[in-house]
């Protein structure tokens, strides 16, 4: 009887355990705070698809009760242009050390491609003032071409200006 109970317990434990392949693959998400020191913004990255969203904490001024929403609210922002699903890769997030930078770099460790992602504020005109109509994360197009050498040591992906550089 005891052996049967032990076997049933072992079977139940095995059924609840994640598959070995899922455990070996590691976590699917990476989280990184924006470097800006007065901004409570955290980016979440799907490491396989490159999809990026952001979440932010905001205080609830004037609330003194203890209950849901009493001390603050977490707002999350969807991925917009360039921040949604990319080609499958091995994506990561990297922050600069610039304390006023609200964006982060999304890198693909397989290809070397990178782009910068940030929270975008879509504004609309309401009479004589502007209001924020929507907020979402956007990312620049991935840069993954070999750098083109320029005079003065700069590198860039954009083409030279018409007529080429001036060497006066």
N, C-alpha and C positions, 0 to 999 in steps of 0.2 A: 504494500500500500504506500509506504513512504517513498519507494523508488518511483512509483507511478506519479505521485504528487510532484517529486523533483523533476521528472521528465516533462510533465505538463508545464511547470514553471520555466524550464529551460526553453521549451518550444515557444512559450509566450514571449520570453525575453528576446529570442531570435526574431520573432515576427515584428517586434517593436524597434529593433536596431536598424539604422540606415544601411542600405546596401554598401558593400565594401568599396565599390567604384565611386559612390557619392562621397564617402568619407575621405578617400584618397585624393579626390579632386580639390578639396579645400573649400573655403567659403566662396560664395558667388558674388558677394558685394564688398565694396571698399568704401570707407567713409573718410572724409577729410574736411576739416573746418577751413573756411576762407581765412587768409592771413590777416585781413583787416581787423585791427584790435578792438574796434567798437562795433563790430557787426556779428550778431549771433546767427551765423549762417553755416550750415553743414551740407556738403554735397554727398550724394550717394551714387555710386557707379556700379552698374552691372558689369563685372569683369569680363564676361564672355561677349556680350552684345554691344558694349560701349554706351548703353543708355544712361543718361545722367538726369537726376532730379536734385532739388535742393529743399531743405527744410529750415525754418527760422523760428526762433522763440520771440514772443512779444509779451510784455508785461500787461497786466490788467490793472491800471491805476484805479485807486479808490475802493478796490475790493478788499475786505478784511475777513470775510468768512472763510472757513476751511471747507472746501468742497471742489468738485470738478470745475476747472477753469478759474479758481479763486486767485491763483498766483500768476497765471500766464496762459498763453495759448501757443500751440505749435501749428504753424501753417506750412504746408508743403506745396511746392510749385512743380508742375509737370515739365517734361522736356519739350522744347519747341524745336525750331529749325536747327539742324545739325546735332542736337542733343539726343535724338531718338536712335533707335537701333542702327548700328553700323555693320560693316562686314564682320563676321566672327573673328575675334582676335584675343589677345592677352592684354587687356586694358588695365591701366592704373591711373591714379591721380597724384599730381605733384603740385605743391604750393610754392610760390616764390617766398622770399624772405621780406618782401616789401610790405610793411605794416599797414599800408593804405590800399592794398590790392584786394578787391572783392572776388576776383575770379581765380580759377585753378586750371592747370594744364591737364588734359586727358592725353595719355600716351599709350601707344600700342607697342609693347615690348617685343613683339614678333617682327614688326615691319619698321619700327623707328618713327612711325607717323605720330604727329602731335597736333593738338588744337587747343585753344583756350576756351573755357566755358564760364559763363557768368549769368547772373540773374538779370533779365531784361525787363524793363518797365515800359509797357505799351501805354502811351498817353493819348488822351483825346481832349479836344477843345470843348469846354462847357461855358459858353458865353465869353466872358472876359478872363477866364482862368482855365488852367489845365488840370485834369484829374487823371489818376492812374486807372486805366480801363482793365488791364490784365497784367499779370506777371508770370514769367516762365523762364526756364533755363534755355539759353542758346549757346551753340558752340561754333567757332569759326571752322571753315573747311580744313580737313586734315592736311598738314604739310608733310610730305614724305618724299619729295624729290631731292636729288643731290643739290647741295647749295651751289649757286653760281657765283664765282669769284667776281668781285667788283673792284674798281680802283679804290684805294684807301683801305682795303682789307674787309669791307663789308660783304656780307653774303645776302642773297635774297632769292625769292621764288618769282617775284614779279618781273616782267620784262623791262628792259632798259627803256627810258623815255625816247620818243621819236628823235632820230638824228644822233642817238648815242650820247655818251658823256662828253662834256666839253673839257678839253685839256689846254686851255689858254694859259 
